[in-house]
Amino acid sequence: MTTRTTEDMHTGTWRTFRPVIDAEKCVLCYSCWKFCPDLSMIVREEGDYPSVDLLHCKGCGICANECRPGAITMEREPL
């Protein structure tokens, strides 16, 4: 039996919608990072804007729902 980590499993292909961050609206509160169940919101250093790890993001939309300034929208993946 081979042991795999979640980093090895690219679950982003399950996604129908992807989060898109508007940096002009982002206030760097990092709520998206705090609430992401897949740890797909990446913050390299404090003061950096978050980015999305699309290899692992399943498109649940929790980040957009928790973003009070409305800096994250969910956009349909191209067919």
NORDATA-V476540 format. One record per backbone hydrogen bond with DSSP energy under -0.5 kcal/mol. CO is the residue of the C=O (numbers start at 1). NH is the residue of the N-H. If there is no record, write none. Layout:
<<CO,NH> <CO,NH>>
This chain:
<<5,8> <5,9> <8,10> <9,11> <10,13> <11,14> <12,15> <16,77> <18,75> <20,73> <21,23> <22,25> <22,26> <30,34> <31,35> <32,36> <36,39> <40,42> <40,53> <42,51> <45,48> <51,42> <52,54> <53,56> <53,57> <55,12> <61,65> <62,66> <63,67> <66,68> <67,70> <71,22> <71,73> <73,20> <73,75> <75,18>>
